[in-house]
Amino acid sequence: MEYNNFSYYLTDRAQNDLANIVEYIDRELCNRDAAISFIQHFEKEMENLCKFPNIGSRLNNIYLKRNDICKVTVKNYIVYYFVEKKKEHDSSSKNRTFFAKSR
């Protein structure tokens, strides 16, 4: 999804985590309305993050390969992400926010 000049991309692992979260809420907790509400809230938070990509807390961990990973909380879950600026010579790409994991 694209909002302003940023769009977000969920990694395969993040997509899988998100699907598992929604499935758990829907099937294990037997609460389809809560599952739908979670997805709507998640999408709203991603839209907000694309509008304000620096809103998250930057992680300070020497063991991470990247030093630009941030986190935000969505309900009871933590979303880890980093922001990638488009390259000047690549007019086809947009600024993108990548989500490494949502758990």
Z-matrix of the N, CA and C atoms (Angstrom, degrees):
N
C 1 1.437
C 2 1.526 1 109.17
N 3 1.332 2 115.83 1 146.38
C 4 1.468 3 119.76 2 -179.78
C 5 1.524 4 110.05 3 -118.02
N 6 1.311 5 114.81 4 133.20
C 7 1.456 6 122.36 5 176.96
C 8 1.516 7 106.80 6 -134.79
N 9 1.333 8 116.59 7 127.39
C 10 1.467 9 120.97 8 -176.16
C 11 1.518 10 108.45 9 53.80
N 12 1.317 11 118.39 10 -129.17
C 13 1.457 12 121.12 11 179.95
C 14 1.517 13 112.79 12 -96.83
N 15 1.319 14 117.26 13 2.76
C 16 1.457 15 120.32 14 -179.55
C 17 1.517 16 110.18 15 -115.75
N 18 1.297 17 115.18 16 148.82
C 19 1.460 18 121.81 17 172.72
C 20 1.515 19 106.44 18 -132.66
N 21 1.315 20 116.39 19 163.06
C 22 1.458 21 117.45 20 178.19
C 23 1.514 22 111.26 21 -117.86
N 24 1.282 23 114.18 22 152.96
C 25 1.457 24 123.11 23 -179.71
C 26 1.525 25 107.02 24 -133.07
N 27 1.316 26 116.97 25 126.65
C 28 1.458 27 121.12 26 176.18
C 29 1.519 28 108.84 27 -95.03
N 30 1.313 29 116.58 28 131.00
C 31 1.457 30 119.95 29 175.30
C 32 1.524 31 108.38 30 -67.32
N 33 1.319 32 116.24 31 165.89
C 34 1.462 33 120.28 32 177.59
C 35 1.525 34 110.74 33 -57.10
N 36 1.309 35 116.17 34 -41.90
C 37 1.468 36 120.08 35 -179.24
C 38 1.529 37 110.88 36 -65.09
N 39 1.330 38 116.58 37 -41.66
C 40 1.465 39 120.17 38 178.85
C 41 1.525 40 110.83 39 -65.35
N 42 1.339 41 117.19 40 -40.14
C 43 1.466 42 120.68 41 177.00
C 44 1.520 43 110.48 42 -61.34
N 45 1.332 44 115.79 43 -43.06
C 46 1.457 45 120.87 44 179.26
C 47 1.531 46 110.82 45 -64.73
N 48 1.328 47 116.80 46 -44.20
C 49 1.469 48 120.88 47 177.88
C 50 1.526 49 110.59 48 -60.00
N 51 1.324 50 116.35 49 -44.96
C 52 1.457 51 121.01 50 -179.09
C 53 1.529 52 110.80 51 -62.97
N 54 1.319 53 116.48 52 -43.25
C 55 1.465 54 120.39 53 177.88
C 56 1.525 55 110.76 54 -62.36
N 57 1.328 56 116.91 55 -41.23
C 58 1.466 57 120.75 56 179.05
C 59 1.524 58 111.97 57 -65.66
N 60 1.318 59 117.15 58 -38.56
C 61 1.464 60 121.09 59 178.22
C 62 1.524 61 110.03 60 -62.45
N 63 1.321 62 115.95 61 -48.80
C 64 1.463 63 120.66 62 -178.39
C 65 1.527 64 110.39 63 -65.11
N 66 1.319 65 116.85 64 -41.93
C 67 1.465 66 120.39 65 178.53
C 68 1.530 67 110.84 66 -62.57
N 69 1.315 68 117.28 67 -41.42
C 70 1.462 69 121.38 68 178.90
C 71 1.534 70 110.63 69 -61.77
N 72 1.321 71 116.39 70 -47.17
C 73 1.467 72 119.85 71 -179.92
C 74 1.523 73 110.39 72 -62.78
N 75 1.324 74 116.47 73 -42.91
C 76 1.462 75 121.54 74 -177.51
C 77 1.526 76 112.31 75 -70.20
N 78 1.321 77 117.26 76 -51.09
C 79 1.472 78 120.45 77 -171.81
C 80 1.520 79 114.35 78 -90.72
N 81 1.319 80 116.39 79 -48.12
C 82 1.466 81 119.26 80 -176.28
C 83 1.528 82 111.71 81 -74.71
N 84 1.315 83 116.23 82 -40.07
C 85 1.464 84 119.97 83 179.68
C 86 1.528 85 111.87 84 -92.13
N 87 1.344 86 115.46 85 -5.21
C 88 1.473 87 122.04 86 179.05
C 89 1.530 88 111.69 87 52.16
N 90 1.323 89 114.57 88 47.85
C 91 1.457 90 118.69 89 -177.26
C 92 1.529 91 109.83 90 -137.07
N 93 1.311 92 114.61 91 80.56
C 94 1.468 93 120.73 92 -178.46
C 95 1.529 94 111.81 93 -62.20
N 96 1.321 95 116.61 94 -38.71
C 97 1.468 96 119.48 95 179.26
C 98 1.524 97 111.15 96 -61.26
N 99 1.329 98 117.01 97 -40.39
C 100 1.470 99 120.83 98 178.56
C 101 1.525 100 110.59 99 -67.00
N 102 1.335 101 117.09 100 -36.51
C 103 1.468 102 120.85 101 178.35
C 104 1.528 103 110.18 102 -64.37
N 105 1.311 104 116.15 103 -44.55
C 106 1.467 105 120.69 104 178.15
C 107 1.528 106 110.14 105 -64.63
N 108 1.316 107 116.02 106 -42.27
C 109 1.462 108 120.65 107 178.50
C 110 1.528 109 111.24 108 -61.81
N 111 1.333 110 116.45 109 -39.33
C 112 1.461 111 120.12 110 179.11
C 113 1.524 112 110.54 111 -62.54
N 114 1.334 113 116.92 112 -46.45
C 115 1.467 114 120.76 113 179.55
C 116 1.531 115 110.16 114 -60.42
N 117 1.315 116 116.81 115 -44.61
C 118 1.464 117 120.09 116 179.57
C 119 1.528 118 110.91 117 -62.39
N 120 1.325 119 116.22 118 -42.34
C 121 1.465 120 120.61 119 178.78
C 122 1.531 121 110.21 120 -65.17
N 123 1.332 122 117.02 121 -42.22
C 124 1.461 123 121.65 122 178.77
C 125 1.527 124 110.42 123 -59.55
N 126 1.329 125 116.74 124 -47.93
C 127 1.465 126 120.76 125 -179.72
C 128 1.529 127 111.24 126 -62.30
N 129 1.325 128 116.87 127 -39.08
C 130 1.468 129 120.72 128 177.62
C 131 1.528 130 110.68 129 -64.20
N 132 1.330 131 116.52 130 -41.47
C 133 1.462 132 120.48 131 178.43
C 134 1.529 133 111.23 132 -66.04
N 135 1.330 134 117.57 133 -37.53
C 136 1.463 135 120.73 134 178.29
C 137 1.526 136 110.21 135 -67.17
N 138 1.326 137 116.52 136 -38.59
C 139 1.466 138 120.18 137 176.08
C 140 1.532 139 109.76 138 -61.99
N 141 1.315 140 116.50 139 -44.50
C 142 1.463 141 121.44 140 178.88
C 143 1.526 142 110.76 141 -62.78
N 144 1.320 143 116.46 142 -41.08
C 145 1.461 144 120.99 143 179.91
C 146 1.529 145 111.24 144 -66.21
N 147 1.322 146 117.05 145 -35.73
C 148 1.466 147 119.95 146 177.28
C 149 1.527 148 111.32 147 -69.56
N 150 1.316 149 116.64 148 -30.40
C 151 1.467 150 120.02 149 176.30
C 152 1.523 151 111.25 150 -75.45
N 153 1.331 152 115.88 151 -35.35
C 154 1.464 153 122.04 152 -177.75
C 155 1.528 154 109.47 153 -130.92
N 156 1.328 155 118.27 154 73.10
C 157 1.467 156 121.08 155 -172.40
C 158 1.525 157 114.92 156 -65.57
N 159 1.313 158 118.22 157 -17.38
C 160 1.465 159 120.11 158 -179.68
C 161 1.524 160 112.72 159 -94.96
N 162 1.319 161 116.84 160 13.41
C 163 1.458 162 120.64 161 -176.69
C 164 1.538 163 112.34 162 -74.00
N 165 1.308 164 117.54 163 -24.00
C 166 1.465 165 121.00 164 -177.15
C 167 1.518 166 113.05 165 -74.75
N 168 1.318 167 115.01 166 164.77
C 169 1.468 168 121.43 167 176.81
C 170 1.519 169 109.12 168 -85.72
N 171 1.313 170 116.08 169 129.76
C 172 1.467 171 120.54 170 178.25
C 173 1.525 172 109.10 171 -76.58
N 174 1.341 173 115.38 172 134.92
C 175 1.460 174 120.11 173 178.32
C 176 1.519 175 109.57 174 -79.06
N 177 1.293 176 116.06 175 141.51
C 178 1.457 177 121.70 176 177.94
C 179 1.525 178 107.18 177 -120.21
N 180 1.330 179 115.61 178 85.52
C 181 1.458 180 121.09 179 -175.08
C 182 1.529 181 108.43 180 -137.65
N 183 1.304 182 117.09 181 117.82
C 184 1.468 183 120.90 182 -176.34
C 185 1.521 184 112.51 183 -68.07
N 186 1.324 185 117.82 184 -15.04
C 187 1.459 186 121.00 185 -177.43
C 188 1.527 187 113.35 186 -88.35
N 189 1.310 188 117.56 187 -8.13
C 190 1.459 189 120.51 188 177.66
C 191 1.522 190 109.99 189 -79.51
N 192 1.322 191 115.98 190 143.91
C 193 1.465 192 120.64 191 178.68
C 194 1.521 193 111.54 192 -71.73
N 195 1.314 194 116.53 193 -27.79
C 196 1.463 195 121.58 194 -179.90
C 197 1.519 196 108.63 195 -110.43
N 198 1.318 197 116.26 196 149.50
C 199 1.464 198 119.42 197 177.47
C 200 1.529 199 111.92 198 -107.90
N 201 1.334 200 116.68 199 11.68
C 202 1.460 201 120.28 200 -178.22
C 203 1.526 202 112.81 201 -117.46
N 204 1.324 203 117.25 202 20.97
C 205 1.460 204 120.74 203 179.77
C 206 1.524 205 109.02 204 -82.15
N 207 1.319 206 114.72 205 133.36
C 208 1.465 207 121.85 206 179.85
C 209 1.524 208 109.22 207 -121.42
N 210 1.331 209 115.35 208 170.97
C 211 1.460 210 118.93 209 177.38
C 212 1.519 211 110.13 210 -141.47
N 213 1.315 212 114.72 211 149.35
C 214 1.459 213 123.20 212 171.56
C 215 1.522 214 106.97 213 -136.73
N 216 1.314 215 115.84 214 157.03
C 217 1.459 216 120.74 215 178.64
C 218 1.521 217 109.21 216 -103.11
N 219 1.321 218 114.86 217 133.17
C 220 1.459 219 121.84 218 174.52
C 221 1.521 220 106.26 219 -123.06
N 222 1.324 221 115.66 220 107.83
C 223 1.473 222 122.35 221 -172.88
C 224 1.524 223 107.87 222 55.25
N 225 1.341 224 118.08 223 -120.81
C 226 1.471 225 121.37 224 -178.54
C 227 1.522 226 112.64 225 -96.79
N 228 1.314 227 118.06 226 14.63
C 229 1.457 228 121.68 227 -174.38
C 230 1.527 229 110.44 228 -120.44
N 231 1.316 230 114.60 229 151.94
C 232 1.463 231 120.65 230 178.42
C 233 1.521 232 108.38 231 -107.18
N 234 1.317 233 116.02 232 130.83
C 235 1.458 234 122.24 233 177.10
C 236 1.524 235 107.35 234 -106.95
N 237 1.325 236 116.01 235 122.51
C 238 1.463 237 121.86 236 176.25
C 239 1.518 238 107.81 237 -99.46
N 240 1.322 239 116.40 238 138.53
C 241 1.460 240 119.11 239 -176.66
C 242 1.523 241 111.21 240 -154.59
N 243 1.326 242 114.24 241 166.36
C 244 1.462 243 120.63 242 168.75
C 245 1.521 244 107.89 243 -141.34
N 246 1.300 245 115.51 244 158.74
C 247 1.463 246 121.88 245 -177.53
C 248 1.516 247 108.28 246 -107.70
N 249 1.315 248 115.57 247 132.94
C 250 1.459 249 121.20 248 177.28
C 251 1.517 250 107.95 249 -117.45
N 252 1.309 251 116.51 250 120.53
C 253 1.468 252 121.40 251 177.65
C 254 1.519 253 109.13 252 -79.72
N 255 1.332 254 115.50 253 147.13
C 256 1.460 255 117.80 254 177.80
C 257 1.519 256 109.50 255 -69.74
N 258 1.301 257 115.00 256 150.70
C 259 1.464 258 120.77 257 177.97
C 260 1.519 259 108.65 258 -78.85
N 261 1.313 260 116.18 259 141.89
C 262 1.467 261 121.24 260 -177.00
C 263 1.524 262 112.45 261 -58.15
N 264 1.332 263 117.64 262 -36.71
C 265 1.463 264 120.16 263 -176.54
C 266 1.527 265 112.57 264 -83.86
N 267 1.324 266 117.99 265 -5.95
C 268 1.459 267 121.56 266 -177.78
C 269 1.525 268 109.43 267 -108.26
N 270 1.320 269 116.48 268 91.44
C 271 1.459 270 120.12 269 -176.86
C 272 1.521 271 112.49 270 -74.89
N 273 1.327 272 117.96 271 -14.13
C 274 1.459 273 120.14 272 -177.48
C 275 1.522 274 112.40 273 -82.32
N 276 1.320 275 117.48 274 -21.99
C 277 1.462 276 118.14 275 -176.76
C 278 1.521 277 110.72 276 -91.94
N 279 1.299 278 114.43 277 150.84
C 280 1.461 279 121.84 278 176.45
C 281 1.516 280 107.98 279 -104.60
N 282 1.322 281 115.93 280 164.67
C 283 1.452 282 119.03 281 168.63
C 284 1.525 283 106.69 282 -63.89
N 285 1.324 284 116.10 283 135.81
C 286 1.456 285 118.21 284 -176.48
C 287 1.517 286 110.75 285 -131.18
N 288 1.288 287 114.51 286 146.55
C 289 1.452 288 121.36 287 173.59
C 290 1.516 289 106.81 288 -109.22
N 291 1.317 290 116.17 289 123.61
C 292 1.451 291 120.84 290 -178.29
C 293 1.517 292 109.74 291 -102.98
N 294 1.283 293 116.95 292 139.96
C 295 1.450 294 121.33 293 178.38
C 296 1.509 295 108.74 294 -111.14
N 297 1.313 296 114.02 295 113.33
C 298 1.450 297 119.92 296 -175.46
C 299 1.515 298 111.81 297 -76.39
N 300 1.304 299 117.46 298 -34.91
C 301 1.452 300 119.77 299 -176.71
C 302 1.512 301 108.76 300 -162.80
N 303 1.289 302 116.20 301 144.28
C 304 1.458 303 119.75 302 175.30
C 305 1.520 304 108.63 303 -126.50
N 306 1.272 305 115.33 304 94.12
C 307 1.461 306 118.80 305 178.38
C 308 1.493 307 110.34 306 -157.74
